[in-house]
Amino acid sequence: MNTPIVRIYVLVLLLFTTLVYFTSKWTVFDADELEANQKNRRPLIEEQQIPRGSITTADGVLVAESLPEGGGRNPVYVRRYPEGALFGNPVGYSFVEAERSGIELSENDLLIGEENEFASIIDQIRDEQPAGANITLTLDAEAQQIATQGLQSAVTDPETPGGALVAIEPATGAVRAMASVPGFDPNAVRNQDTFRELQRDDSSPLLNRATQGVYPPGSTMKVVTAAAALDSGEFDPTTVLNADSPKEISGVPLQNSGGQSFGDIDMTTALTNSVNTYWAQVGEQLGADTMVEYMKRFGFYSVPELDYPSSQMEESGVYSTDGLVEEDFDVGRVAIGQGGAEGQLLASATQMAEVAAAVANDGTLMKPTFLQSAKDPDGRTIEELDPDEQSEVISEESAAQLTEMMTNVTREGTAAGLSVDGVEFAGKTGTAEIDVAAGINQPWFLAFAPSEDPQIAVAATIERCTGCFGGEVAGPIATQVMESLIDGG
Amino acid sequence: MSARNRELLALVPVAVLVTAGFAAVFITRSNEVTDLSLTYGGYFLALCVAAHIFLRIRLPHADPYLFPLCALLAAIGLVVIYRIDDGLAFDQASVFVLGLVLFCVTIVALRDYHVLERYRYLIATAGILLLIGPFITRNETNGAYLSVDLGPISFQPAELAKICIVIFLASYLAEKREMLSVAARRVVGLTIPPLKHFGPLLVVWGAAMLMLVFIRDLGSSLMFFGAFLALLYVATRRFSYVLVGLAMFALGAYVLGTQIPHVHERFDIWLDPFAPNGPAGAGQIQQSLFAQADGGLFGQGLGESLLKLPGPFAPDCQQPFPECGSILPAPHTDFIFAVITMELGLFGACGVILIYALIAARGFKTAVMAPDGFSKLLAAGLTAIFALQAFVIIGGVTKVIPLTGVTLPFVSFGGSSVVANMILLALLLLVSDRARRPRPDRASELGELGR
């Protein structure tokens, strides 16, 4: 009778081995999949029990904090946004009821104190409650306030859906202001009815127009065209072309603003007066390949390399009805920020601010970022802004030439009416015609200041603005923001 | 070293585990548990020492590792239950007192456990009555009839019934095994034993299956039937019987699965727990898998993982935690293995499985060493049903087989389970003591039995 007993024992061991196999499947091999399973509420609940780190602006204004709710032995922490709508975009929200968006989403790991396995074991031994890191943003509350108010006063017209402004520190990539109007109060999102209303609202307040809104950049695109022209070596600031109006571009006549003919002019004059026919010819001579290459160096054709959810960023570039195209488009009209039936140039305010920042930073584009620093609950700095180069767009020499040309725009050109604390600054206006008959335009202003040793670069735009011009509507908002961000401002 | 000294030494890890476990839970959850609750561990250790002293006097030759291994399981169970709710840990420690009393009573009363053979039909009847008890009192839990309410105590009779059935089978097969092994005739290569001797077995099997149809408990059914086949195989050494038995079980399970909605649903959930629009009951196994995924290699640590739903996530509860308000259903009974995995990780879970494997090893070794047929069959049957019970519930929790509500022996919270398994352990130790008794004594006994 002993042999069968031994055999049964072997069978029992086999059965137990399958138990070990399945347990290791759930705990190790399939664990990630199970944790990501939609029906798994554990990660969500566990996160709610962690006091989420606070968010503060560079100038010390508290933007988001977590307060215990429910009390007792098992509190959960709920987000509060003391500044309300001012930072609805880009900071976003984090609620169980509405999930997450914006910086709350992109910096989630830091805010909940997500650590590697080793660090969490150490914490367990030290019996430390997990807690999120407190983060300081590069954003400046005062500049944000000025930008938001400026945009709000520009979009009073009921036909005008909104506007956006982005300000970047050229040398570091630090985003100092990002405003999107109309905004929303993140505290209100927690109410699911309000959240649904906001989602359905025709004015799309939840949309971050600074990163998600792409519009025809109009003449501000001439900065990109000029950068390509100078850096490719095919042009210099004194290159003369005939700039009469109209000029045949891709077989279709193109007008200058007001139908004005300029005769033979050099590049500096063409930028100062934003002469369409000159820049369209430059675009045609450079060709689509060169234009696309430089656009890519500036960051077009991919979402900004910003620490922000990619679902909330849109690519800038030439859009056909099938999406982005890199060839077979009207390069002359793309060079002046418009386009044709084959493809329409669209750009976000973030992208255009990156263009200004790259020129301002001697032709080198720094990766844009929101994160100034992150400190763990004990006050130890765990992350700090470390400027990171995204691409070398143009040479230092080309950047200097372009800066001089853009400074001339604010001295005697289309932006001559604007000033920044009396310092010389570089700028470019833009007014893309959306509906010529109704007089609906997309005004833009792109600038950096001061021209000598720039501290801040800005792009501002207003969506579908009736009878608006870039220099008059977008310009003053941009200069006010720059004033507040330049030393001592 | 004598057997009992080895046993005492083997109890040291139990003491260390209880002390460390209670301390760990107390430190992490000091704001939720009372200072007094720390003494429950001491209470449990005192019981272990008492049991050890009793064994020293009554069964000095019994296997030295069986009791410490079971105590180790009980210690793990107690620590985990303490982590779930300190009040439950007190109840569980108290149940061990009752279990210990019955353990001692069994050992004293059945000094010569061969008397059980005389009452085998009575015991079989008792076992079947125990099984149908919940059906008679119409006490339904999750679609199955599992327990009888005796005043404040809920009693799961299937736990005791399993011992009764094993005793009957062991006794019957020990007597009839010669007859059963002799082929009456052969049909298509299969040996068909004389129906006369097989009759009573089939009656018991049929009755058990029929009862299981009524009480709808697939897990117990699997356990009983597995033990039945194991004993049949040990007694007759005929693998063909096992094959026929398995075919019969597969048929039975198929019929059960298609005819009884409760069982059918369990199968569907097992095949695809994440099916969209699947049965509502799928939530249990989903939560079990999510909890295990949270455990990882080393676990979250005792008391560190998410069990009690916090603040706004908690449902409105009529019953106290953990019956209600736990993210993992029944964390102290059916899903205690998932709690162990979640807090102690894959390593802790494998440790528990290893302890069951070691207990099975000692149990089967006892069967091998046992001097006579009945003792061998009794020890093998008890060990097999014990190991199968562990497999059925761990397998259910880890989705190896459909989930059914049986307890994890010695670990799960619950009076009937602890009491029944203490009696099972007592019987195993009785057989073991007889088997390991020094030779002269044993020789006389063998003569006495006329073997």
Chai-1 contact restraints between the chains, C-beta under 6 A:
chainA,res_idxA,chainB,res_idxB,connection_type,confidence,min_distance_angstrom,max_distance_angstrom,comment,restraint_id
A,M1,B,V234,contact,1.0,0.0,6.0,A-B,restraint_1
A,M1,B,K376,contact,1.0,0.0,6.0,A-B,restraint_2
A,N2,B,V368,contact,1.0,0.0,6.0,A-B,restraint_3
A,P4,B,Y233,contact,1.0,0.0,6.0,A-B,restraint_4
A,P4,B,V234,contact,1.0,0.0,6.0,A-B,restraint_5
A,P4,B,R237,contact,1.0,0.0,6.0,A-B,restraint_6
A,I5,B,V234,contact,1.0,0.0,6.0,A-B,restraint_7
A,I5,B,F364,contact,1.0,0.0,6.0,A-B,restraint_8
A,I5,B,A367,contact,1.0,0.0,6.0,A-B,restraint_9
A,I5,B,V368,contact,1.0,0.0,6.0,A-B,restraint_10
A,I5,B,A380,contact,1.0,0.0,6.0,A-B,restraint_11
A,I8,B,A230,contact,1.0,0.0,6.0,A-B,restraint_12
A,Y9,B,F364,contact,1.0,0.0,6.0,A-B,restraint_13
A,V12,B,A360,contact,1.0,0.0,6.0,A-B,restraint_14
A,V12,B,A387,contact,1.0,0.0,6.0,A-B,restraint_15
A,L15,B,F391,contact,1.0,0.0,6.0,A-B,restraint_16
A,F16,B,I353,contact,1.0,0.0,6.0,A-B,restraint_17
A,F16,B,A357,contact,1.0,0.0,6.0,A-B,restraint_18
A,T18,B,V400,contact,1.0,0.0,6.0,A-B,restraint_19
A,L19,B,I353,contact,1.0,0.0,6.0,A-B,restraint_20
A,L19,B,I394,contact,1.0,0.0,6.0,A-B,restraint_21
A,V20,B,C350,contact,1.0,0.0,6.0,A-B,restraint_22
A,V20,B,I353,contact,1.0,0.0,6.0,A-B,restraint_23
A,F22,B,T398,contact,1.0,0.0,6.0,A-B,restraint_24
A,F22,B,V400,contact,1.0,0.0,6.0,A-B,restraint_25
A,T23,B,A349,contact,1.0,0.0,6.0,A-B,restraint_26
A,T23,B,T398,contact,1.0,0.0,6.0,A-B,restraint_27
A,S24,B,L346,contact,1.0,0.0,6.0,A-B,restraint_28
A,W26,B,L289,contact,1.0,0.0,6.0,A-B,restraint_29
A,W26,B,Q292,contact,1.0,0.0,6.0,A-B,restraint_30
A,W26,B,A293,contact,1.0,0.0,6.0,A-B,restraint_31
A,T27,B,Q292,contact,1.0,0.0,6.0,A-B,restraint_32
A,T27,B,G295,contact,1.0,0.0,6.0,A-B,restraint_33
A,T27,B,G296,contact,1.0,0.0,6.0,A-B,restraint_34
A,T27,B,L346,contact,1.0,0.0,6.0,A-B,restraint_35
A,A31,B,A293,contact,1.0,0.0,6.0,A-B,restraint_36
A,L34,B,L289,contact,1.0,0.0,6.0,A-B,restraint_37
A,L34,B,F290,contact,1.0,0.0,6.0,A-B,restraint_38
A,L34,B,A293,contact,1.0,0.0,6.0,A-B,restraint_39
A,E35,B,A293,contact,1.0,0.0,6.0,A-B,restraint_40
A,K39,B,Q286,contact,1.0,0.0,6.0,A-B,restraint_41
A,N40,B,F290,contact,1.0,0.0,6.0,A-B,restraint_42
A,R42,B,F290,contact,1.0,0.0,6.0,A-B,restraint_43
A,R42,B,D294,contact,1.0,0.0,6.0,A-B,restraint_44
A,R42,B,L306,contact,1.0,0.0,6.0,A-B,restraint_45
A,I45,B,F313,contact,1.0,0.0,6.0,A-B,restraint_46
A,E46,B,L306,contact,1.0,0.0,6.0,A-B,restraint_47
A,Q49,B,P310,contact,1.0,0.0,6.0,A-B,restraint_48
A,G70,B,G311,contact,1.0,0.0,6.0,A-B,restraint_49
A,G70,B,P312,contact,1.0,0.0,6.0,A-B,restraint_50
A,R73,B,E32,contact,1.0,0.0,6.0,A-B,restraint_51
A,N74,B,P310,contact,1.0,0.0,6.0,A-B,restraint_52
A,N74,B,G311,contact,1.0,0.0,6.0,A-B,restraint_53
A,V76,B,P310,contact,1.0,0.0,6.0,A-B,restraint_54
A,V76,B,G311,contact,1.0,0.0,6.0,A-B,restraint_55
A,Q124,B,G301,contact,1.0,0.0,6.0,A-B,restraint_56
